[in-house]
Amino acid sequence: MGGATILCALFLKPLTVIPLALWAFSLSFFRDPERTPPEGETNLVSPADGKVTDVDEVEAPPFLGGPEAKAIRVGIFLSVFNVHVNRAPVAGIVRHLEHKDGKYLDARNPASCRENERQDLGLELPGGCRVMIRQISGAIARRIVCKAKEGQGLARGERYGMIKFGSRAEVYAPAGRFQPRVKPGDVVKGGETLIGVMEGMKE
């Protein structure tokens, strides 16, 4: 990118702005700021930067108990201007990893959580409670990165992956035990914004 900018500056000065803009966008997209989670091990923080699109009760994923169980889902839309690093919402041990290929619908489309490419990561918390995070590709995103390994311990707010370009992240927690603290329209920061509290979990 730097070489293209130099060549344009030397021979095609009017076009210099194009590689400069692309370079600036790339730096912005891959930025990775430090974040400090709020105190309290029962607090769940956002797994990503973005805007909350939905907070609802849904059928629990198999990792959380399957069709007879219910979960609270917090969905977050990440635009191309958000930080795209994903972080663990709570401290736990990775007990489940599952990748599914799929479509690349706009991440704001409700069908994207069912039909798009996705990566699930399940955490077992102290006391045996479980939480799942889902990384979902978007219309522009074409690569989901998940560096976590099964059996690995993750700290609350710890980086574990990334979704490249516009995308969606979701947190699933057991209904009845998880009390959300965000609502649709709220802007959140990964690893920092409190999204809910888990009741009955050991401190």
MARFILUM-314223 format. One record per residue (C-alpha): chain; residue in three letters; residue number from 1; x, y, z. Coordinates in steps of 0.25 Angstrom, whole numbers, plus 5000, padded with zeros to 4 digits. Last residue first. Layout:
   kette   rest    nr     c1     c2     c3
       A    ala   NUM      X      Y      Z
...
//
This chain:
   kette   rest    nr     c1     c2     c3
       A    glu   203   4929   4940   5169
       A    lys   202   4921   4927   5167
       A    met   201   4909   4928   5158
       A    gly   200   4895   4929   5163
       A    glu   199   4891   4941   5155
       A    met   198   4898   4945   5142
       A    val   197   4898   4960   5139
       A    gly   196   4896   4967   5126
       A    ile   195   4902   4975   5115
       A    leu   194   4913   4982   5122
       A    thr   193   4922   4990   5112
       A    glu   192   4937   4988   5113
       A    gly   191   4942   4975   5106
       A    gly   190   4936   4980   5093
       A    lys   189   4929   4994   5093
       A    val   188   4914   4996   5092
       A    val   187   4905   5005   5086
       A    asp   186   4890   5003   5090
       A    gly   185   4880   5003   5079
       A    pro   184   4873   4990   5084
       A    lys   183   4874   4989   5099
       A    val   182   4885   4986   5109
       A    arg   181   4886   4981   5124
       A    pro   180   4881   4967   5121
       A    gln   179   4878   4958   5133
       A    phe   178   4883   4944   5131
       A    arg   177   4879   4933   5140
       A    gly   176   4864   4931   5136
       A    ala   175   4868   4930   5121
       A    pro   174   4882   4923   5120
       A    ala   173   4892   4932   5112
       A    tyr   172   4894   4933   5097
       A    val   171   4903   4944   5092
       A    glu   170   4903   4949   5078
       A    ala   169   4913   4956   5068
       A    arg   168   4909   4961   5055
       A    ser   167   4917   4966   5042
       A    gly   166   4923   4977   5034
       A    phe   165   4938   4975   5031
       A    lys   164   4947   4963   5036
       A    ile   163   4941   4956   5048
       A    met   162   4952   4955   5059
       A    gly   161   4956   4945   5070
       A    tyr   160   4960   4942   5084
       A    arg   159   4963   4955   5091
       A    glu   158   4961   4954   5106
       A    gly   157   4950   4962   5112
       A    arg   156   4947   4952   5123
       A    ala   155   4958   4943   5124
       A    leu   154   4959   4931   5114
       A    gly   153   4963   4917   5118
       A    gln   152   4966   4907   5107
       A    gly   151   4960   4893   5107
       A    glu   150   4956   4894   5093
       A    lys   149   4965   4904   5086
       A    ala   148   4962   4919   5083
       A    lys   147   4968   4926   5071
       A    cys   146   4955   4929   5064
       A    val   145   4956   4937   5051
       A    ile   144   4944   4938   5042
       A    arg   143   4946   4942   5028
       A    arg   142   4938   4947   5016
       A    ala   141   4932   4959   5022
       A    ile   140   4925   4968   5012
       A    ala   139   4911   4963   5013
       A    gly   138   4913   4959   5027
       A    ser   137   4919   4947   5035
       A    ile   136   4914   4943   5048
       A    gln   135   4922   4941   5061
       A    arg   134   4914   4933   5072
       A    ile   133   4917   4934   5086
       A    met   132   4911   4923   5096
       A    val   131   4910   4923   5111
       A    arg   130   4909   4911   5121
       A    cys   129   4907   4910   5136
       A    gly   128   4916   4899   5142
       A    gly   127   4919   4906   5155
       A    pro   126   4930   4914   5150
       A    leu   125   4927   4916   5135
       A    glu   124   4927   4907   5123
       A    leu   123   4929   4915   5110
       A    gly   122   4924   4911   5096
       A    leu   121   4929   4917   5084
       A    asp   120   4921   4917   5071
       A    gln   119   4926   4921   5057
       A    arg   118   4917   4925   5046
       A    glu   117   4914   4926   5031
       A    asn   116   4901   4932   5029
       A    glu   115   4887   4925   5029
       A    arg   114   4882   4925   5043
       A    cys   113   4888   4938   5049
       A    ser   112   4887   4945   5035
       A    ala   111   4872   4943   5035
       A    pro   110   4869   4955   5043
       A    asn   109   4876   4963   5033
       A    arg   108   4885   4974   5039
       A    ala   107   4897   4965   5036
       A    asp   106   4895   4966   5021
       A    leu   105   4894   4952   5015
       A    tyr   104   4907   4945   5013
       A    lys   103   4902   4930   5012
       A    gly   102   4907   4918   5020
       A    asp   101   4918   4910   5025
       A    lys   100   4917   4905   5039
       A    his    99   4928   4905   5050
       A    glu    98   4927   4899   5063
       A    leu    97   4935   4900   5076
       A    his    96   4930   4895   5090
       A    arg    95   4937   4894   5103
       A    val    94   4945   4907   5104
       A    ile    93   4947   4909   5119
       A    gly    92   4942   4922   5126
       A    ala    91   4943   4936   5129
       A    val    90   4932   4945   5123
       A    pro    89   4929   4953   5110
       A    ala    88   4941   4947   5103
       A    arg    87   4946   4957   5093
       A    asn    86   4945   4959   5078
       A    val    85   4953   4969   5070
       A    his    84   4945   4976   5059
       A    val    83   4947   4990   5064
       A    asn    82   4935   4998   5057
       A    phe    81   4936   5005   5044
       A    val    80   4932   4994   5035
       A    ser    79   4919   4993   5043
       A    leu    78   4917   4983   5055
       A    phe    77   4903   4978   5058
       A    ile    76   4901   4973   5072
       A    gly    75   4891   4962   5076
       A    val    74   4888   4959   5091
       A    arg    73   4881   4945   5092
       A    ile    72   4874   4941   5104
       A    ala    71   4873   4926   5105
       A    lys    70   4862   4915   5106
       A    ala    69   4863   4900   5108
       A    glu    68   4854   4889   5102
       A    pro    67   4861   4891   5088
       A    gly    66   4875   4890   5093
       A    gly    65   4882   4891   5106
       A    leu    64   4892   4902   5105
       A    phe    63   4902   4895   5096
       A    pro    62   4890   4890   5087
       A    pro    61   4886   4905   5085
       A    ala    60   4875   4910   5093
       A    glu    59   4862   4914   5087
       A    val    58   4860   4929   5087
       A    glu    57   4857   4940   5097
       A    asp    56   4861   4954   5092
       A    val    55   4871   4965   5092
       A    asp    54   4872   4971   5078
       A    thr    53   4880   4980   5070
       A    val    52   4891   4985   5080
       A    lys    51   4900   4994   5072
       A    gly    50   4915   4992   5070
       A    asp    49   4928   4988   5077
       A    ala    48   4929   4973   5081
       A    pro    47   4928   4962   5091
       A    ser    46   4920   4971   5101
       A    val    45   4923   4969   5115
       A    leu    44   4916   4959   5125
       A    asn    43   4917   4963   5140
       A    thr    42   4916   4951   5149
       A    glu    41   4932   4952   5151
       A    gly    40   4930   4966   5156
       A    glu    39   4939   4978   5152
       A    pro    38   4936   4985   5139
       A    pro    37   4945   4981   5128
       A    thr    36   4957   4989   5123
       A    arg    35   4959   4991   5108
       A    glu    34   4972   4993   5100
       A    pro    33   4970   4997   5086
       A    asp    32   4972   4988   5074
       A    arg    31   4972   4995   5061
       A    phe    30   4970   4986   5049
       A    phe    29   4959   4994   5042
       A    ser    28   4965   5008   5045
       A    leu    27   4979   5004   5039
       A    ser    26   4972   4998   5027
       A    phe    25   4963   5010   5025
       A    ala    24   4975   5019   5026
       A    trp    23   4983   5011   5015
       A    leu    22   4970   5011   5006
       A    ala    21   4969   5026   5007
       A    leu    20   4984   5028   5004
       A    pro    19   4983   5018   4993
       A    ile    18   4972   5026   4987
       A    val    17   4977   5040   4990
       A    thr    16   4990   5039   4982
       A    leu    15   4981   5038   4969
       A    pro    14   4983   5053   4966
       A    lys    13   4998   5052   4968
       A    leu    12   5000   5041   4957
       A    phe    11   5015   5040   4954
       A    leu    10   5022   5042   4967
       A    ala     9   5011   5043   4977
       A    cys     8   5004   5031   4971
       A    leu     7   5017   5023   4971
       A    ile     6   5019   5027   4986
       A    thr     5   5004   5023   4990
       A    ala     4   5006   5010   4982
       A    gly     3   5018   5006   4990
       A    gly     2   5011   5009   5003
       A    met     1   5000   5000   5000
//
